[in-house]
Amino acid sequence: MRSNLSRNLLAGLAALALGGSAALTSAAPAVAQPSDTTGSVAVHDAATTRAAHDKVVDYWTPKRMRNAVPADVLVAGKDKSSAGDAVAVGKPTVVRQAAPTAVADFTGGYYSGGGEVRDTTGKVFFTLGGTNYVCSGSAVTSGNKDVVLTAGHCLNEGPGAYATNWAFVPGYDDGARPYGTFTARQLITTTQWRDSGDFDYDFAFAIVNTVNGAHLTDVVGGQSIGFNQSRGQYMYSFGYPAASPYDGSDIAWCHGTVVQDTYGGSADQGLNCNMTGGSSGGPWFTSYNESTGLGTLNSVNSFKYNGGRLRSYMFGPYLGTVAQSLYSTAASS
């Protein structure tokens, strides 16, 4: 059982090449994985008509987008631990443990490069409980060309209500929407996240509507996605952090060798990264090419601990069999 440690959620985005492999698999990793169970796919209808799509697009004025709150506030306000118990904000449990031996090569900053990642990554906007929130997301290669990868908490409270006014803005740049606003027609997450807020399953897919008749990945391209990949790899994370020292105006990144979560006992992996709230749902890549901006999606920005030796680490869920089932449902819808 995991210890009662407070976690703060974050936010992000992602992408990959047109015509790239849609889903990759490999031999199962040596580290024990969360148990994958049947019936783990939870599907929720969103803007299923053109009128509903237009209403969401109209809702997201520049002012509302600018004032949207990073989605880490949504869950940090509840201050959930992995065990589901309330823990006082600002009073993290102290755990005696050695610092991790692996240190990321680059702990974070605004992204100055180019490549496909600038187009396939974007901001996610949504409403929950009357408050507007912002996360990050990634366009994913799929048969229907309409799939976005993000975090589970970027579309469902975990547990709790589903988001309304859900929209993905790829290539967001200081308020500009170069490719338009893609609204969700379906929101898909795990039953483990929807029913109990299990951070091992804090991932989700949105199936988006077309914009002017064009499918998402026909417009911006799409990143490939991998499942059941080996652990401990060198990975790249992207997102739109909105809390200091960032302001949410542009895409940021960090990269390094990931470590296992030995602090809270989750099956997640951690990356030494200074990205903040707003980067939640942003993509993690293996085999990332800094020239092309392409890689293999292998996780998303999920949470940070608010204390302890791993507090500088961003954690992301392992994409295993459950994630593959979610993707298969999203890609065929």
LINTA-V112724 format. One record per backbone hydrogen bond with DSSP energy under -0.5 kcal/mol. CO is the residue of the C=O (numbers start at 1). NH is the residue of the N-H. If there is no record, write none. Layout:
((CO | NH) (CO | NH))
This chain:
((3 | 5) (3 | 82) (6 | 306) (8 | 304) (11 | 280) (11 | 281) (13 | 138) (13 | 283) (14 | 139) (16 | 222) (17 | 20) (22 | 225) (24 | 227) (40 | 42) (40 | 191) (41 | 43) (42 | 189) (44 | 187) (46 | 48) (49 | 53) (50 | 54) (51 | 55) (52 | 56) (53 | 57) (54 | 58) (55 | 59) (56 | 60) (59 | 61) (61 | 65) (62 | 66) (63 | 67) (64 | 68) (65 | 68) (69 | 134) (70 | 73) (71 | 74) (71 | 75) (72 | 9) (72 | 76) (73 | 77) (75 | 78) (75 | 79) (75 | 80) (79 | 87) (80 | 7) (81 | 84) (85 | 81) (88 | 91) (93 | 95) (95 | 97) (106 | 255) (107 | 274) (109 | 253) (115 | 118) (116 | 119) (116 | 120) (117 | 121) (120 | 14) (120 | 139) (121 | 171) (122 | 137) (123 | 169) (124 | 135) (125 | 167) (126 | 133) (127 | 164) (128 | 131) (131 | 128) (132 | 69) (133 | 126) (134 | 71) (135 | 124) (136 | 13) (137 | 14) (137 | 122) (138 | 149) (139 | 223) (140 | 147) (145 | 217) (146 | 208) (147 | 140) (148 | 206) (149 | 138) (150 | 204) (151 | 154) (152 | 155) (152 | 156) (155 | 163) (161 | 157) (164 | 127) (166 | 184) (167 | 125) (168 | 170) (168 | 182) (169 | 123) (169 | 172) (170 | 179) (173 | 176) (176 | 173) (177 | 180) (180 | 182) (181 | 183) (182 | 168) (183 | 209) (184 | 47) (185 | 46) (186 | 207) (187 | 44) (188 | 205) (189 | 42) (190 | 194) (191 | 195) (192 | 196) (192 | 198) (193 | 197) (194 | 159) (194 | 160) (197 | 199) (198 | 201) (199 | 202) (201 | 203) (203 | 190) (204 | 150) (205 | 188) (206 | 148) (206 | 208) (207 | 185) (207 | 186) (210 | 212) (211 | 214) (214 | 211) (215 | 218) (215 | 219) (216 | 219) (216 | 220) (217 | 221) (223 | 141) (224 | 297) (225 | 24) (227 | 26) (233 | 235) (233 | 258) (235 | 256) (236 | 285) (237 | 254) (238 | 13) (239 | 252) (241 | 248) (243 | 246) (249 | 174) (251 | 111) (252 | 239) (253 | 109) (254 | 237) (255 | 106) (256 | 235) (259 | 270) (260 | 262) (268 | 261) (269 | 316) (270 | 259) (271 | 273) (271 | 314) (276 | 279) (277 | 242) (277 | 243) (278 | 240) (279 | 282) (280 | 12) (280 | 136) (282 | 301) (283 | 238) (284 | 298) (284 | 299) (285 | 236) (286 | 296) (288 | 290) (289 | 293) (289 | 294) (292 | 116) (294 | 289) (295 | 224) (295 | 297) (296 | 286) (297 | 226) (298 | 319) (299 | 284) (301 | 281) (302 | 10) (303 | 315) (304 | 8) (308 | 311) (310 | 313) (312 | 273) (314 | 271) (315 | 302) (315 | 303) (316 | 269) (318 | 320) (319 | 228) (320 | 324) (321 | 325) (322 | 326) (323 | 327) (324 | 328) (325 | 329) (326 | 330) (327 | 331) (328 | 332) (329 | 333) (330 | 333) (331 | 144))
